[in-house]
Amino acid sequence: MIRFLQNADALASRLRPAWMWVGQLGVVVLGVHLAADRLDDYLARSLVATAIPWSEPQLPHAIGVWGAIAIELAVVAWASWTLARAQAEQVSDFATLWQRRSVQTALALVGWLPIGLAGAWAVGMAVEDVVAGWSPSLGFVAGLLAMLVVAVRLSWTGWVRVVSCAPAPRRWTSGLPWAVPVLIVSGLAFRHGLPIWGWL
């Protein structure tokens, strides 16, 4: 039995980088989804406010939903690509990071963290709902602790990875097609996916 546990522990240690990768991506996917829930409302209201004579009253809302889904999928694809390409040697000095500058690096720098923190908050809210079902007094505390653990262990480490391990780009415009959807989602994640606005 002891040998089995030792082998299981060794296997878990070898698979740790893969599980960390899955966790870092997963928390960003949660953050993207949280932001996209707000995006469809913005899109629908914007379309309704136009002078377009819609043949069906629900058409703007349907377009808003499908538009938000398309942007959500695009940002998830960007996050997967960004994390997968972060295989270069980690650097911490500004001079080397500046040499690797590109649109993609800038998007990782400003876009990854708010989305990842929104995902951590989504995990915290889920934990709070579960715990509050049998202990309302502990629900908030458990949710806050879960959010902090996920934020530090996955959101922060993922951001550090995609920024400091990004490879040198072939040209500075690398990542430009992703700019609009990533900035939209990261902005919504910052505005609606973080609990700071309720605390201020």
Secondary structure, 3 states (H helix, E strand, C coil): CHHHHHHHHHHHHHHHHHHHHHHHHHHHHHHHHHHHHHHHHHHHHHHHCCCCCCCCCCHHHHHHHHHHHHHHHHHHHHHHHHHHHCCCCCCCCHHHHHHCCCHHHHHHHHHHHHHHHHHHHHHHHHHHHHHHCCCHHHHHHHHHHHHHHHHHHHHHHHHHHHHHCCCCCCCCCCCHHHHHHHHHHHHHHHHHCCCHHHHC
